[in-house]
């Protein structure tokens, strides 16, 4: 009865998608609906009542399985001590798949920029439901420690306090990894998190800065309906609410800001507790006692403190085996992207060349090397003279799921997923082990709903992202511990040994990615439009090209659809080239080209092929078709 009044704003549950929900979530919705009906019976059927019922039911449906998230939608009411400051809209505040990213100078020097975006988050979020009412709720505010992190956090604290958020939780020094923030929201049943991060992008006054936000109590990245609501508010904003004052976020303690309470905490406790539920720490301690050669590179990002705590204090890894674990505003002058180019010292210590091919052996054979990115959600896995691509790493963890406590204790892996550009190595594992496998657009938010359908759940992206349903973000430290667990159960085997054994059983997917960064947007769009003219055509420019298609996705939980997520060029023999425009940069366009060719029954010689070299001919074919 309540739902029939609701436009439900981009949420397409009308088509009986609710039948896919687990029983516990149906019970939750029924509970919310009963409360909602009772509330409606106490109101006259005015326009205001219908608007209230719309937002109430929408919120109950969107934050499934979370009765504690059921709150009445409210207007943006300021704190009793807040100032109301006049402002005007600023163009270009539409968040992408990972929040709003711009050059740091835009945030730092544009008057009202941070305040406008903060107020837009509050008002847009409150309009769709889920943001705490004035005088209530808990929000987490932190960041990856990059340049302008502390200043932006102080501004967000003032605006949140000015809008009446009761409790604001801040990690000490304002530093928390993205998966750590998700764990903090989930374990404390917070209403959400706002994070200052541009992920793997460089930091500094001439580099990048960003803000993303996660819903609560699930700790998941904001979905498109929410980011669009925030953007809409940014186009009409006329004022923002804020209080005066600052908070010492360098010291653990409880502070008052306006009418709000600010709790500065050690955020590592909740994150470490979550990881302890995922892994057998006793098994890992015993493995570490055998003194394997390890190296963990946090690239001066937010994963550093957590890596020191878990690896050194909890598991006994020597501190000498951890590298660049002190967060720095400019990431030590490095680009905090965990790949073969930027994690150069780790690559050298693994006796690898810059392209990932085996190099001359240097010193002790590295059993496992892992690099993390700026906000700690990405990972790169290497071993002695071996680079494990993210696609292969994901497939191996699926095949070896019994080595991971999170999966083993819950009856084994129930389902898995990969982004469309990720290689299809995971698909063959899922088929052989008879588990469901989903293919999604790029963006971790697309995995969130799937995690509600099937648990335990494993997912990953070719862009060095791996994770499970323990949090709702990809998790670099989780991936490192997962690989330690696999090696502990395969004693005497290196990373390369494990992956090559996997290829013999499941086949190998030769795979690589070529990036073209900060190119002219007009040219990139023209290239994609050119490929679009070939969709469904039989008249294709290469005799080995079988089809060209545009990837689209329908979410199995809420039936929402996502279009134009990349152009797939399928070649004879199972090879493919995928062309996609990325939205994770702060300027221009980034063209990504993904090249893949399967070897279903690889020979011993095939196991030693360097993927980038073996795929050169296919890459040239694809680029010629695209007129890159």
Secondary structure, DSSP 4 states (H G I P E B T S, - for coil): --GGG---TT--GGGTGGGGS-HHHHHHHHHHHHHHHHHHHTS-S-HHHHHHHHHHHHHHHHSTT-GGG-------PPPTT-EEEE----S----BTTBEEEEHHHHHHSTTHHHHHHHHHHHHHHHHS-SPPTTEEEEEEEE---TTHHHHHHHHHHHHHHTTEEEEEEEEEEE--HHHHHHHHHHHT-SEEEEE--TTS--STTSEEEEEEEETTT-PBPPHHHHHHHHHHHTT--EEEE------TTS-EEEEETTEEEEEE-THHHHHHHHHHHS-HHHHHHHHHT---EEEE-TTSTHHHHHIIIIIIIT---GGGEES-S--TTGGGS----STTT-HHHHHHTTB-TTS-B----SSPPSEEEEE-TTS-BEEEEETTEEE-HHHHHHHHHHTGGGSHHHHTTTS--EEEEETTS-THHHHHHHHHT-EEEEE-SSTHHHHHHHHHSSSEEEEETTTEEEETTSSS--HHHHHHHHHHHHHHSTT--HHHHHHHHHHHH-EEEEEEEEEEEE-HHHHHHHHHHHHTTTT-S--SSTTEEEEEE--EE-TTT--EE----EEEEETTS-EEEEEEE--SSSSEEEEEEEEEEETT--HHHHT--HHHHTHHHHHHHHHHHT-
